[in-house]
Each structure stands twice: as structure tokens, then as C-alpha cells.
Amino acid sequence: MSKSAMIRARTEQELKTEVETIFHELGMSATEAINLFYTQVKLHNGLPFEVKIPNKTTVQTFKDTDAGKNLVKCKDADDFFTKLGI
């Protein structure tokens, strides 16, 4: 099948630059990434990831961590897993 359809979209320059750097590290172009996304939408018959509005607890957690509150600090992975009880 011939690829002849065009997609045009506007985005923030900083976001575009950062994302295209990631694509480059993955060895793909923006066009390939867009085609991959479109293919996944087709296969899933919707977005290939969950999209939802965060609940009050999640929003509060975001606010707390952004403010540096209620953080659990770990010195290494072992300490992290110990604190999780794993």
C-alpha cells in the first residue's frame, strides 16, 4: 500500500525536540513513530494505553511529591524492597 496521506499537527517546540531525540535513540523517525502509534490504535480499536482523570488521592500525591512532602527515601534497591516488605 502506498503511503501518500499527510498528517499535520502543531506542538510545542521543546516537546518536539525532546521526543524526536528519544525517537533517534530508538532508531526511528517521527514518521515511523506516528505510523506505529496509528497501527496500535487500529489494533486496540482505541488508544493503546489507559487515559483517565486522576482521583483525589493521586492528585494529592502529585502535589505532595512536587512539594517534597511525604517522601520515603531509600539508600538503595535493597532498602527500597525492604520498606515495601518484599
DAURCOR-V405221 format. One record per residue. OMEGA is omega as a letter, one per 40 degrees, with the letter a starting at -180 (none if undefined). Layout:
OMEGA, OMEGA
This chain:
a, i, a, a, a, i, i, i, i, i, i, a, a, i, i, a, a, a, i, i, i, i, i, i, i, i, a, i, i, i, i, i, i, i, i, i, i, i, i, i, i, a, a, a, a, i, a, i, a, i, i, i, a, i, a, a, i, i, i, i, i, a, a, a, i, i, a, a, i, i, i, a, a, a, i, a, i, i, i, a, i, a, i, a, a, none
